[in-house]
Amino acid sequence: MTQPVSVDSLEGEWRELLSRHARCVCALDRELEANHGLGMSEYEVLDRLASGAAKRVQELAATTHLSQSALSRTVARLERDGLVVRAMCPEDRRGVSVCLTPAGVERYEAARPTHRRVLQDNLPHRPEGDALASSA
């Protein structure tokens, strides 16, 4: 049986989580923009597309922290910069799919080590045997 946790403890833990998230997001935005001309949201979209397969916009929305409208604006910026292309879905002409261009792959691969470094610098380190540490 689990022990009850005090409200103060839960609120403190919640505030610490929000604080760490804000620090990490700010650091990611700053470093990705300065070194690769990408915002964090743009990197996240490139990361979801990095598998090589085109994804429907609805699929991207389900796997990112972005609303549908924010995702549409982000994809439009990436397309304007030549990093992604949008096309009608062959299976469903009402849907739109997005995929990386060669320039998008190149920018993603260049930015990935920066992303990893910022995460490593800003997230708590885990013991060697931790399941999350070994999956990173």
C-alpha positions in Angstrom: 0.0 0.0 0.0 1.4 3.4 -0.9 1.8 6.1 1.6 -0.2 9.3 1.2 1.8 12.2 -0.1 1.3 15.7 1.4 -0.2 18.4 -0.8 2.7 20.6 -0.1 5.1 17.9 -1.4 3.0 17.4 -4.5 2.8 21.1 -5.2 6.6 21.5 -4.7 7.3 18.6 -7.0 5.0 20.1 -9.6 6.7 23.5 -9.4 10.1 21.9 -9.7 9.0 20.0 -12.8 7.6 23.2 -14.4 10.8 25.0 -13.6 13.0 22.3 -15.1 10.8 22.2 -18.2 11.0 26.0 -18.6 14.8 26.0 -18.2 15.2 23.2 -20.7 12.8 24.8 -23.3 14.6 28.1 -23.0 18.0 26.5 -23.4 16.9 24.4 -26.3 15.4 27.4 -28.1 18.5 29.6 -27.5 21.1 26.9 -28.5 19.1 25.6 -31.5 18.4 29.1 -32.9 22.0 30.3 -32.3 23.7 27.3 -33.8 21.2 26.0 -36.4 18.6 28.6 -37.1 15.8 26.4 -35.6 13.4 26.9 -32.8 12.7 24.0 -30.5 9.3 23.4 -32.1 10.8 23.3 -35.5 13.5 20.8 -34.3 10.7 18.6 -32.8 8.9 18.4 -36.1 12.1 17.6 -37.9 12.8 14.9 -35.3 9.4 13.3 -35.8 10.1 13.2 -39.6 13.6 11.9 -39.3 12.6 8.3 -39.8 12.3 9.1 -43.5 8.6 8.2 -43.9 6.2 11.0 -44.7 3.7 11.7 -41.9 0.3 13.2 -42.0 -0.1 16.5 -40.3 -2.6 14.8 -37.9 0.1 12.2 -36.9 2.6 15.0 -36.2 0.0 16.9 -34.1 -0.5 13.7 -32.0 3.2 13.3 -31.3 4.3 16.9 -30.7 3.4 19.5 -28.0 1.9 21.8 -30.7 -1.7 22.6 -31.4 -3.0 22.0 -34.9 -2.7 25.7 -35.8 0.8 26.1 -34.3 1.9 22.9 -36.1 0.6 24.3 -39.4 2.6 27.5 -38.9 5.7 25.6 -37.9 5.4 23.3 -41.0 4.9 26.4 -43.2 8.1 28.0 -41.8 10.0 24.7 -42.4 8.7 24.5 -45.9 9.6 28.1 -46.6 13.1 27.4 -45.5 13.3 24.3 -47.8 13.5 21.8 -44.9 10.2 20.0 -45.5 7.7 19.5 -48.4 3.9 19.1 -48.0 1.8 17.1 -50.4 -1.7 15.6 -50.6 -1.9 12.2 -49.1 -2.3 9.6 -51.8 -4.6 7.5 -49.7 -6.9 10.4 -48.7 -6.8 13.5 -50.9 -8.2 15.5 -48.0 -5.1 14.9 -45.9 -1.7 16.5 -46.1 1.6 14.7 -45.6 4.9 16.2 -44.7 8.4 14.8 -45.3 12.0 16.0 -44.9 13.9 17.4 -47.9 17.6 16.6 -48.2 18.3 20.0 -46.7 16.0 19.1 -43.8 17.8 15.9 -43.1 21.1 17.8 -43.2 19.9 20.5 -40.8 18.4 17.9 -38.4 21.6 15.8 -38.3 23.6 18.9 -37.6 21.3 20.0 -34.8 20.8 16.7 -33.2 24.1 16.7 -31.1 23.2 20.2 -29.9 19.8 19.0 -28.8 21.2 16.0 -27.0 23.9 18.2 -25.3 21.3 20.6 -24.0 19.1 17.8 -22.7 22.1 16.2 -21.0 23.0 19.6 -19.4 19.5 20.3 -18.2 17.9 17.1 -17.3 18.7 15.1 -14.1 21.3 12.4 -14.7 20.2 8.9 -14.2 22.2 6.0 -12.7 23.8 3.7 -15.3 21.3 0.8 -14.8 18.3 3.1 -15.1 16.0 2.0 -18.0 15.6 5.6 -19.2 19.3 6.2 -19.2 20.0 3.0 -21.2 17.3 3.9 -23.8 18.8 7.4 -24.5 
